[in-house]
Amino acid sequence: MSIAVLGAGAFGTALAIALAQKTEVLLWSHKPDHAEDMRRMGRNRARLPEHAFPRSLRASSDLADIQTIDVVLIAVPMQKLRGFLESAAPALASKRLVACCKGIDLETGLDPVETLIQGVPDASASLLTGPSFADDIAKGLPTALVLACNDPDTGATLQSALSTPSLRLYRTTDVIGASLGGALKNVVAIAAGAAMGAGLGESARAALMTRGFVEMQRFAMHRGARPETLGGLSGFGDLVLTCTSAQSRNYRLGFAMGQAQVFDPDITVEGAATALAVDAMANKEGLDMPITSAVAALLEKRLDVSDAMKALLARSLKEE
């Protein structure tokens, strides 16, 4: 089964490298000069320079090259996905599409699969999510992810096509739960990073992770997710990884805020937009999401880390 990965960032490149160990893979970049450099150098010097491409991986900047491709992985940041689909929809029509991003569209409130369905309604839409870093995947280190698809047969086909000896995929039909787990854990990671950056300690991080996981469950189940999905790789598993590693961009953003430092605005941090979107949705729907609200306030500079922590600790005492 032929595979294309659209989006030559670090994660898309890592997926392309891993999948090219078993089949031919096309890696697409929207920049012709970037694609040409990858073809010439046999690696993505801009985003993942230490990892050479297998011979079965080729780079392109022409969407016409995916005409004969069976499965298309779309590794485009969540806040850019809708705009990308507006221009790429004709080339993606009737294909098996797999979103490889995490978050909620700030303007529409849609998750990745909902955005795919809206943008390319005659295509099959699935989601690849879970605890993973690009460098680990490119190195071939053991990684387990979740393939979420509403149609069980399509999910089983994609699970087989996208699994490798080092990349193990589990499948679920709970697309809502998998999508929201991957989105919401980024918000908690910002909070955890802020606590560590401010020197509040490991105990504070553990408390934020635990209570943040409760918020993740509350919001996701309110929207129809199954609780066991949030307890799996796409929820709890991804939460642990993202809240405890400096490789996480969301954690690093929070850490920078905790130290009152400026964070590089060119680095994509999906949790920032997700926090604002979820906070607005929770307020509208009457859901209690104190950590999410605190992160939104930090991002909008309505609170600093000290004030946010005081506000969380001042909440009424209650049973767990």
N, C-alpha and C positions, 0 to 999 in steps of 0.2 A: 504494500500500500504506500503510495507516494505521499510525502509530507512537505508542507511549507510552513515556515515560521515568519510571520510578518512583524517586523520590529526588531532591529539589531542592537537593542540595548544589552546590558549584561545578562539579564535573565533569558531573553529570547535567544541570545547567542549560546548560552549554556545549554538550553534545551535542544537547540539545533545540533550542537556538538554531541550531546548524549544520544540523540535519536539517530544521528548519522553513523553510529556504531552498528546499526542493524539494517538501515535502508538509506536510499538516496533522499537528501533533504535540501530544500531551497531556503536560503536565508535572505529575506528582503529588507532593504533599507530604503527609506524615502529620499535619501541623499545619493545621487549618482556617484559623486566623488568618493563617498564612504564605501559604496559597493565595489567600486573599482579598486580601492585600496585593499579591501578584503580579498578580492580575487588575486591581486598581485602579490600580497604578502602571506596569504594563507592563514590569516588570523584577524581578529577584530582588535586592531591596535588602540582604537579609541575607547573601548569599553571593557575588553577582557583580553589584554595583550599577552598574558602568559600562556594562553592555551591555543595550540595549533589546531587548524581545522583537519578533520579526516578527509580523505580523498573524495568521499561520497557526499561532501557538503560543498555546495556552490552558492555564491552570493549574486544578488541581482537587485536592480532598482526598478525593474519593469514589471508591473502587475500583470501584464499579459502572459508572463512566464508561468503563472499559476493556473492557466486555463485547463491543463490536464492533471492537476494535482487533486488527490482524493480528500485529504484532510488538511485543513488550514488552521494553524495555531496563531492567535492574534495576541502578541505580546506588546500591546500599546498601553500606556498609562491610562487609568480609568477616566481621568478628566479630559483626555484627548480622544477617547474611544469613539464617542458619538460623532465628532467632527471627522475622524478618519473614515468611519463607515459611510458618511454622506458622500465622500468622493470615491470610495472603493467598492461600494455596493454592487455595481454591475459586474465586477470581476469575481465577486464572492457569491453571486446568486446560485442557489441550489447546491451549495457545497456543505460539507460537514465542518462547522466552525467550532473552535474551542477557544474561549476567552482565557487568557493567562494573566489577568490583572485582578487587583483586589480593591474594593472600595464602593462608594455610592456616588453617582453623578450628582454634583452639587446643585445643578439647575433642575434636573428632572426627578431626582430621588430614586432612579432606577439602578439596579445592580448590573453586573456585567452581562449576564445572560439575557435579562430583560432588555438591555441596550442592544444586544445582537438581534434579538427578535424584532425589535422596533426598527432597526436600521436595515436588516436584510430578512424580511418576513418569510421568504421562500427557502431559507437555508435551515439546516439543523444546527441548534445552538447548545453548547455544553460549556463546562467550566473546569479548568485544572487549577487546583489550589492546595494549600497545605504548607507545612513547615519546611522551608528550603531556602538555601542561599545559592546564588549563581555559581560561586567559586566551587562549592561542594559538588554541584551537579556536573560542572565541566571537568572536574578531577575524576569523576566516576565514583565518588564516595557514596555509600549507601544512603538513599533518600526515599521516603515514602510520601506519596501525594494522594489526593482524592480527585477522582473524575466524577463530576456531578452532571447527570443528564436525566431529563424527564422520561425519556424513552429507554426502557431497560435493554432492549436489543442493540440500540445504537451505543449505549453505554458500554455493553460487553465488547462490542467490536472495537471501540476506541481504546478500551482498557488493554486489550491485546495488542493493538497497533502501537500504543505509546509506552508500553512497559519495556524495560530493558533489564539486563542482569543486575544493574545497580540502581535502577529507578523503578520502584515498585508502586503500582497504582491500585488503590482500592476504589470501588465505585459506589455511588449512592444515587437514588432518585430524588433526594431532598435537596434540590437546587437552592431553595431559599436558605436553608440552614447552612449549607456549604458557603454560599455567597456572603451571608452576613457574618459567619464566623471569621472568614478571611478579612472582612472589612473592619469589624469592630475590634478585633485584637490589636490592630494598629493604633487605635485610640488609646487603649490601655497601655500600649508600649510607650507612647509619648508621656503618659503620666508616670510610668515607672522610670523612664529616663530622667524626667524632671526631678523626681525624688532623689535619685542617685546623684544627679548633678548638683543638687542643693545640699548634698551631704546628709540626707535624712536617714540613710542606713538601709541595710538589707531587710530588716524587719518591716520597714515602711513599704519597701518594694513588694514583699510577700503579701502584705495586707492589700495593697493596690491591685495586685494580680488576682487575688482571691475575690475581692469585692467587685473588681472589674469583670471577672468571669460571670458573676451573678448578673451584672448589667447586660452582658452579652446574651445570656440565656433569656433574660426578661424581654429584651427587645426582639430577639429572633423568634421566640415562641409566640409573642404577641402578633407576629406577622406570619405565623403558620409553620415555623420550623419544628422539626422533631428534636426533643432534648438530647437524644443520644448522638445526634450529629454534632452538636456543640461540644459534647464530651469527647469527640474523636479528633482526628488529625487536623481537620479544617477549622476547629475551634480551639480546644484546650492545647493540642499539640503545637499549633502555630503560635498560640499565646505564649507558651513557655519559651520557645525559641526567640521570639521577637522581643520579649521583655528582659532577656538575660544576655543578649549579645550585642556588642558594639558594631557588629556587621549590619545590624538593623538600622535603616535610615530613620525610621520612626523613633526608635530609642535614642539615636544620636541627636535628633531634633530636640527631644525632651531634655536630654542631658545639657545641650547648649542653653536652652531656656533656663534650666536650673542653675547654671553658672552665669546667667545674664550675658551670654555671648551671642554674637550674630551668627546665624546658620546660613550656609551657602544657598542662596535662592535658586540656583540652577539645579540643585539636587531634588529629584521628584520624591515627595513624601506623601503617600496616598492618605495616611491617617489624618492629615490636617484638614483636607476638604471633607473627609468622612465625619470627623468630629463636628464640624459646623452643620453638615447635613443632618446627622442623627440628632443633634441637640435641638434643631428646629423641628424635626419630626416628633421627637419625644415630647416637647412642649405642646405641640399641637394635639397630640394624642393622649396627653395626660399620663405619661410614663415617668417614673422616678429614675433618673439617670445622673446621679450626682457627680460621678467621676467624669463622665462625658461632658457634662455642663462645665466642670472645672477646666477641662482641657480646652473647650471652646473659648472660655473666658481668658485663658492664658494666651491662646492664639490671637485673640482680638485685643489683647493687652488691656483687658478690663480688670485683671487681677495679676499679681505676681505669684511666684510659687509659694512664698510664705503665707500670703493671704488665702490662697487656694487651699493649702493644707489646713489652715485654721478653720476655714469654712467647713471642710469635710469633718474635722474632729469635733466641731461644735454641733453637729447634727444630733437630733434626739436619740437617746440610747434605746436599743430595741433588741429582740431576740435575733439570732442569726437566721 
